[in-house]
Amino acid sequence: MKEQIEKIMAELSELKCQTEKEVEEARVRFLGKKGEITALFDEFRSVAPDMKREFGQRLNVLKKEAQARIEALKAAAQTSSTAAQSEDVTMPGDPLDLGSRHPVSIARQEIINIFRKFGYDVAEGPEIEDDYHVFEALNFPPNHPARDMQDTFFVSAGHPNPLLLRTHTSSVQVRTMEKMTPPIRVICPGRVFRNEAISARAHCIFHQVEGLYIDENVTFADLKQAILLFAREMFGADTQIRMRPSYFPFTEPSAEVDVSCNICHGKGCNICKGTGWLEILGCGMVDPNVLEASGIDSKKYSGFAFGMGVERIAMLKWQVNDLRHYFENDLRFLREFSTCVEV
Ligand code: PHE
């Protein structure tokens, strides 16, 4: 019995437990109903009377030692498990996934910033417009094909002045001319809608920035200069422009503007389809009928207007080959622009 007491004493002093479960197992092993120490107390009954005193003392010491040891191990296991659960405040935090600006927003802001430097104000207007501000005041003849259901989303057709989703932000120019007297220098950024099949080159929703400049003696040379300066700010200082005659009901004369291809610098590549030129906008001198319709004296004042698609400008600037990328919110695409800062 003496040896057994010593053996258990030695085991107790070497006992190691990681978890509370292991401590409980040790308690059962030594002090449980069928535990090793409990068994020694049973054996104690058959110890010779003259030895009882000595063994009784030894057994009590052993039991106390076992209880103390188990208590100590239990406390240690509890502290380490709470430490594992609680947070380490010295750890670096989880990085927040910050969003970034959409390429269309970046391009739109860049266009606005350039024209702001030239002294243009920003004007905005409603996306749901009436026929008068989108077509009639802009000199669209009653049967002009652009009024056709093909291009325009009507909100309330059949009315003499139906409501529709604006197909261009020229409607904001009309509203500005109605409110202001020249000199007028505004740009009108905004979302526009056309009933077109969605493809790599067309979408039913896109963004425009249109511009209007009205004062005394404004000439086509002023228009050309404004567009050239804009193109150089947007696409680089060595950018060239060329103007091709075109037609818009609200401008006369009208032109379409190309910039020299910023990828091959005019040599010809697959972006410019070998021509060396990329179309960027439509423009022209405001038709006197348009000025008069909005109460501006066309004998005293003249002006120019221009309009461009923001998606198109962004496509040319960053070589985006499919318009649909702008609307799909694929993070791989959007992240390409996360470090872009507009000029
Ligand atoms: N409003 C025209 C369009 O949406 C663009 C334009 C604006 C053309 C001003 C000439 C002058 O296509």
Boltz pocket constraint, residues with backbone or C-beta under 6 A from the ligand:
constraints:
  - pocket:
      binder: B
      contacts: [[A, 167], [A, 168], [A, 169], [A, 170], [A, 210], [A, 211], [A, 248], [A, 251], [A, 255], [A, 282], [A, 283], [A, 284], [A, 305], [A, 306], [A, 307], [A, 308]]
      max_distance: 6.0
